Structure formats: structure tokens, C-alpha cells
Amino acid sequence: MSFSLIDIWNHMGFTAKAVNFTMLLMSIYSLSIMIERFMTFRKAKKQSRLYAPKVAKLLKDGKIQDAIKVSSGKDVKNSHLAKVLLAGLQEYQYQKESGEGSRSDMMESAHRAIERATALNLTDLKRGLSGLATVGATAVFVGLFGTVAGIINAFRGMAMSGSGGIGAVSAGIAEALVATAFGLFVAIPAVWAFNYLIARVEGFTVEMDNSASELIDYMAKKTAG
């Protein structure tokens, strides 16, 4: 038997093919998440970098309505900072215009709006990452299952043929070990990507918390004034 991948695939049994096909689907799934999250995070970082100084200048000039308009613009729809600050600004403006409640009620309402927006934004940023973690944690075991099944099949074939020696099972063992190698090939990039993306999410969280705190301080000064 040749040891090319095509010949190994053609010689595999149903279980081995099913395991390898499953891992192929897991690989495609994890790769799609990686690409989509990388692109989303890149847009969020780029748009937030342009948005932050623009909205800071508007708030410094006391132009709340203009800041709301900028925060809801299409050019910042992927910005994590814009989503959080927009919620706080809209609630602050609503409370200010309605004239209902005290100063502390106004600040509390704006703070709750920011917290809700932050929670929703974090959920959106983490979308797909649990699936990526699952692939990274289970791909090796799926591959190991294929390897065990392949080795059992190889030894069963040796027993049925009555032949012995390493030559009789070498081809079967090679087929079985392909599953483990494939599992590692799928799992390692998924784990690396998951850890990297989680670190990016934590960085975004710090940025959102800092921006929210600065906005609350700004509102407190405006309300006190």
C-alpha cells in the first residue's frame, strides 16, 4: 500500500472516514470564526481610534446632540466605544430634556444604560468564541477516538488474516495515526486563536470601562454645573 494521503483515505474504514470528516467540519467552523472575529475586531479598533478624539472634542465643547449623532453614525457601527457611549449619552439627554427625577436619578439612569450597553457589547464581542474553545478542547479527543478505532480495526484485520508481524498492521496503524495528527492540526490553531481573541476582548473591556467612567465624570460635572 502507498502511504500517500489519498491512498490512506481510500483504505480507511467508515469510522475513520467519519472521524476525519467530522474534524474537517470542525476545522472549517473554527477557521470561519477566526476570520470573522479578526475582521470584526480590526474594524472595532480602527473605528474606535477615529471616534474617541472626535467625540471627546464635542463633549468638551458641550455639544451633546452632536456627540449622539456622531456615536450613531454608520462609520462607527462596529466601534465598541461608540455603542457604549451612545447609550449613556442618549439616556442622559432624555433625562435632561424630560426634567424628571433628581440629579442622582439622572446619573443612575445613565450609568445603568451604559452597563446594559457594555454587557450587550461584550456578548457580541465574544460571539463564536465558545465554539472555538470547544473545537480546541475536543478536536484532539475526536482524533484520538479515530486512532483507537483504526488500531482496533488493524489488529482485527491481522487476526482474521492470520498473519503477524509489524508489516501486517503498519498500514492500518498509519491510517489510525492520521486521525491524531489531524486532531492536533485542528486543535492547536483553535486554542491559539481563542487565547488571542479573549485577550483582545479583555482589552476592549478595559477601554469601554475607562470611556464609561470618563463619560460619567463628564455628566456629573455638567449636572453639578
N, C-alpha and C positions, 0 to 999 in steps of 0.2 A: 504493500500500500504506500502511496506517496503521502508525504506529510505537508502538502500544500493545504491552505485553509479550505479551498473548495473541495478537495478530496476528503478532508476531515469532516466537513459539513455533510457531504453526500453519504458518508459512512455512519453518521450519528443516528441513534435511535430516536423515537418520538419524544421521549422525556428530555433528552439532551437538546434536541432542537427547540422544544417548548421553552426550556430554561433560557437558552441563548436568545430566543426571540423576545422573551419577556425582558431580558436585560437590555436588548436593543431598544425596546419601547421606553424603558427607564432612562436610558442614555439620551434619547431624543427629547423626552419630557424635561429632564434636568437641564439639557442644553438650551431648550427654549426658555426656561425660567431664567437661566443665567443671562442670556442675550437681552431678554425683555427688561430684567431688573437693572442691568448695566446701563442700558439706554435710558430708562426712566430716571435713575439716579444721576446720570450725567446731565440730563435736561434740568432736573431739580436744582443741581448745584449751579449750573450756568445761569438759569433764570433768577435764582435767589441772589446770586452775586451781583446781578444788574439791578435787581429790585430793591435790595436793602438800602443803598445810599439814596435812591430816588425817593422812597417813602420816608426815610429819615429827614430829608430836607423839607418835604411837605409838612410833616408833623412839627418840625422846628418852626416853620412859618405859620403854624396854626391852621393849615388847610386840611381839615378832617375829611371833607367831602371829596376833595381831590385825591387824598390818600386812599379813600374807599374805592374810587374809580380806578386808580392805578392797581390796587390789590385785586380787583375783579377782572382785570384785562385779560385778553386771550394770550398775550405774550408772557404771562406769568401763571398760566393754568397748571403747570407742573411744579411750581415753586412751593416747597413745604412751608416756607416762611410766610408767603402771601396768603395761603389758606388759613393759617393760624391767626395772623394779624387782622385779616379781613373780618373774621368772626368777632373779634374783640372790638374793632372799630365800628362795625355795624350795630352791635349791641349798645356801645357807648353813645353813638349818635342817636339811636332810638330812644334811649333813656333820657338823653339830654333834651330832645325835642318834645317828648311826652310830658316832661316835668313831673313825672310820678316818682314817688319814693325819695328817700334822703340821699345824701352823698354816699354814705356807706352802702346803701342798697344799689346805687348805680355802679359802684366799683365791684360789688359782689356779683352782680349780673354779668358784667363784662368779664370778670375772672372765670365764672362758670362757662361762659360761651367759649373762652379761649381753651379751657380744659377739655371741653367736648370736642372742639376742633382738633386739638392735639391728639386726643385718643383716636379719633376717626382717621387722622392723617397717619398715625403710627400703624394702624391696622392696614391701611392702604400700602404703606411702605414695606410692610412685612408680607404682603400678599405673595404666595408661592414659595416662601422660604421654608415653611414647614414641610412641603412636599420635597424640596431639595434636601432637607435634613433627613427625611425618610429614605430617599434614594441612597444618600451617603452612608446611612447606617445599615441598610438591608441588602444592598447590591452584593456585598461580599458573601453574605449568607446564602443568597439565591444562587450565586456562582458555586459556593461550596456544596449546596444541595445537588447541583448538576454534576459536580465532580464525584460525589459519593455515589450517585445513581449510575454514572458512567463506569466507575470502577467495579461496582457490583455486577453490572452488565458484562464487563470484560471478563471477570472471573467466572461468571455463569457460562459464558461462551466457551471458555477454556475447559470447564468441567464437561460440557456437552460434547465437545470435540475430542476430549480425552488426551489432548496434547498438553505438554507442560513447558516450563521454561519462560524466561522473560520475553522471548521473541513472540510467544503466543499472545501475550497481553500488552505488549508495548504500544501497539496501535490504539487499543482501547483506552489505555491509561493516557495517552497523548490527547485523545478526544476529550477525556474527562477533565484534564488539566486546563484545556481551553476555556472551560466554564469559569474556573477560578481566576484565570488571567483576565477574562472579560469582566468579571465582577470587580476586580481591583481597578481595571481601566475605567469603569463607570463610577465607582465609589470615590476614588481619590480626588478627581476634579470637583465632584459634588461637595465633598467636605471642605475643600479649599475655598470654593466659591461661597459656600454657606457662611464660613467664618469671616470671609472678607466682607460680604454683604451685611452681615449682622453688625460688624464694626462700623460700616457706613451708616446704618440705621441709628446706631448709638450716637454717632457724630451729628446726624440730623436732629436727634432728640435734644442734644445739648444746645444746638443752635436755636431750636424752637423755644426751649425753656428760657434761654437768655433773651431772645427777642420779646417773648411774652412778658418777662419781668420788666424789661425796659419800657414796654408799652403801658403796663400797669402803673409804673412810676410816672410816666408822662401824664396819664389820665388823672392820677392823684394830684399832681401839681396843677393841672388845668382846672380840676374840680375845686381845689382849695383856693385857686385864684379867683 
